């Protein structure tokens, strides 16, 4: 998975704020999280895996605020391993959506023009999820993408 989206580097955005960028795979079968970039220390992985939350994907800026015992500041992007073998057209809209959540948490404005393809991707995501999935973290600012 690339660490660059919308012409922005998620790794650089994290580094500019003295944060690490972590990419985790959610293994629903084993009920564990997996370090996909190999850049998370053993202690942090143990802390992360104390609480397993099964979901499709997510992005948490400053994850140490939720996981208080993390020894470092980190932005964490999560993707369920079930999606690793899925075709890009099926997975990309969800990735874009989660990245938008991260950028929204940073109060960054959507870069560039929103295209018809962006709106189509947003509609695909909207139709794919249960209504309760939209209750938290969706403020309308980025959700049109």
Steps between C-alpha positions, in 0.01 A plus 500: 500500500629841412561758769424782255145619427358817346860602435560487875736264680334355812845410630618861453185642658568283804872582508436875473305471825768279666273194459571161351278362223386144570311272265316212669324201350188388683500119506139408582574127495780521758344799679827690493660805339809459282779754435511531120795737470720337764552830682311441827693402811404183690366686805270717289367197309421329830309808619313527170399134511358520852175628347390339177236682297382325187417737217568554131734797524579810701739788546583652837717809522690527830402148602691543825208712623277191489772249592649693790780253572658527154858620549500704177273730303354318202245535223352156432334386178317166520383269224340160545713227346188365328542786251861426406403283204201708388518697174600864537165633368328323789744614770614846388178684590526374858868596520425849372217534751720399796781728390249784489415426863866541589534824309180626662643421845791726404261773381645489151279620219434261213774566246418566138166466329250233596424306182202296387709188568551620860125543540439158344746338743327670793165364383642147465626514858175648629292226342732223623484579871233448761339824619649463851848519348426863416411607853848587628774697333301616200452873502420569138813705436690218329222250457408628156831367372 
